[in-house]
């Protein structure tokens, strides 16, 4: 698996994306998930702090967290984030006592310049359905959804539907949802909306984000 996460050059990274894209499957979710994990990472110079949070679903019940720290082995290049933070994120996910049925990732799925963002990349490598949930748009065009919670519109790239722009709370900025792997747009929107509990970002991702930032803060403060 490391060979798909540790390219030596940009061209090698692009070749890996092209190879993994041939294995990508965008399809309706086969069965409702029982366990959902979210994964996120924070950085301190060249160190990556990854956190994975596991929830029972539905309703959302937080059951477990796992952590991993590693060195960023690839430069910061938009569109190639999987090679910078994917290795520690997978390590954190694998430390969970139970592997999830579905993974939420802070990033893009197929709404990506090369059609394979970090959510898709990780989904193919792990063989688990994944959803990309991003705070901002990377690519594509869309019509603004209505202001009410649950309203959404399609995100298009070159005329093809690649995701959804979803209003998760009334009168707040939307989030950008895209299927990663073994997932389609409608299924992804449904899952994300059911993971919202009073905030703009799905609750599992909020937890993973907070924990990764706490790891970074403790490290920079010199705490064990």
N, C-alpha and C positions, 0 to 999 in steps of 0.2 A: 504493500500500500504506500510505503514511503516514497517509492519511485514516482507516484502520481502527485506527490506533495512537495518534492524537493528538486525542482529543476535547477540546472546550473546557469541557464541563460533565458532571456525573454523568449527567444524563438522556441526553445525546448518547452517552455511553459505553454506557449500557444499550440504546440503540437500535442501536448497532453490534453488541453481543452478540446481540441478537435477529435482526439481519440475517445475521450469520455462522452462527448456529445453524441456519438453514434450509439451509446448504450442508454441514453436518456429516454425515459418513458413518461409522457404527459398523458395521464389517463384518470378517469374518475376514481376516487378513493374506494378501494374494494370493500372495506368494512370500517365501521366507526372505531376510532382509537379508544383504548382504555387508559393508556399511559402516554402522556405527552411530555417531551423534554424540550427545553430551550437552551440555546448555547450562545455565549457572547464572549468577547475578549477585550482586554484593555492593554495598553502599551506603556512601558517606561523605557525610553531609548530603544534598545534592540531586544528587550525582554517582553514576552507575551504572557499575560495572565488570563487563563481561560476558566470559565465556570459553566457548569451544566446543572440545570435545575429540573427535577422530575415532578410531575403533577399527575394525580388521578383525574380522569375526565369522563363525562361531566358528573357532578359539578367539580370545579377546580379544587383539589386538595393537595397542598404541597407535601411531598413525601420524602424528598432526598435531594442533596446537593453533592457535587463532586468537582474537583479542582485539578488543574494542571498548569505547570509553568514551563516555558521553553524559550528558546532563542529564535527570534525572527530570522529565517534563513533566506528571505527574499526581500528585495527593496519595496518601498511603497509605490505601487504602480496601479492606478485605477483600472479596474477590470481584471486584476490578477490577485485579488485579496486572498483567495483560497490558498495561495502558495505562501502567504505571509502569516496567516493565523490558523489555517486549517489543521495543521499537525497538532498543536496544543488543544484545539477544540475537540478533535477526535479522541485524544488522550483523556480529556475530562469526561466525555460521553462514555467511554469504555470503562471508566472507574465507577460508574453507576452500578449498583447491585443488580438492577434489572434494566435491560435495554428497552427503550421506549418503542411504542408503535408508530410514532410520528415525531418529527423534530422541527421546531421553529428556529430559524436562524436570523440573526440581525444582519440582513444583507439581501442580495438579489437571488432569484431563481433564474428563470429564462428571460426575465426583463433585463437583458445584459447585451453589450455590444457583440459578443461572440455567442450569445444564446446559452451560456452556461456560467452563471454566477456561483458564489460560494455555496448557496443552498443546494443547487443542482449538483455541484461538484461533490459535496459531502454525501448527498443522497445516493448518488451512483456508487461511491466507494463503500458505503455502509449497507446498501441495499434496503434502505428504510425510506418511507415517504417523508418528504421535506417540503417546507414552505419558507420562502423568503419574505421577510417583513422588514421594510426599510422606512426610515423617517423621511427620506427625500427621494426624488426621482433620479435614476441614473440615465435612462434612455426613454424615448417614446413620447407620444402625444396623447392627450386625453381632454375630455370635457369635464369641467369641475362638477363633482357630485353635489346634490342638494345638501343643505346645512344640517339635516336631521341625522341622528345616529342611525347607522345601518344603510344609509344611502351609498351607492357606489357606481362608478362608471368603468368601462374597460380602458386599459392602457394598450395603445397600439404602437408597434414598431414596424415601419415600412408596410403598413396596411394589415399587419397580422396582430391578432390579440395575444399579448404576452403577459397580461396581469390585470390588476384591478386597483383603482384608486378609491379607498374606502374611508368613509367618515365613521370613526369609532366612538365619537362623542358629538353631541350637538355643538355646532358652531366652533369646532376646533379644526386645525389643519388635518387633512387626511393622511393616512399611511399608504404605502405602496406595496401591494401584495403581489407576489408572483409564485406560481407553482415551481417547486424545485425538481422533484422526481417522484414518480408513482402518485401523481396528484394532478388535478386540473384546477382551473380558475375558480369555478363555482364551489368546489370542495374546500379550496384554500380560504375563500372569503367566509364561508360558513364556520369553519374551525376558528379562524381569527376572531370573528365577532363573538363566539361563545367563550373565548378566552379573555374578553375585556371585562374588567371589574372596577369601573369608575375612573380609569385613566385612559389616555390616548393609546398607549402601547399595551399589547397583551400581557397579562400578569406573569406568565412564566418568563417572558423575555425581560420584563422589568426586574425580576429577581436575579436572573443571570447577569444582567447589566450591573446591578448594584453590587453583587458579589465579586465580579471581576474588578470593579473599581476599588472595592475594599481591599482586595489582594494587592493591587497596585499601590494603594495608599499605605498599607502596612509595610510593604517592601521599602518604599521611599522613606518611611519613618524609621527604618531599621528594626522593625519588630519581627520576631521569629515567625 
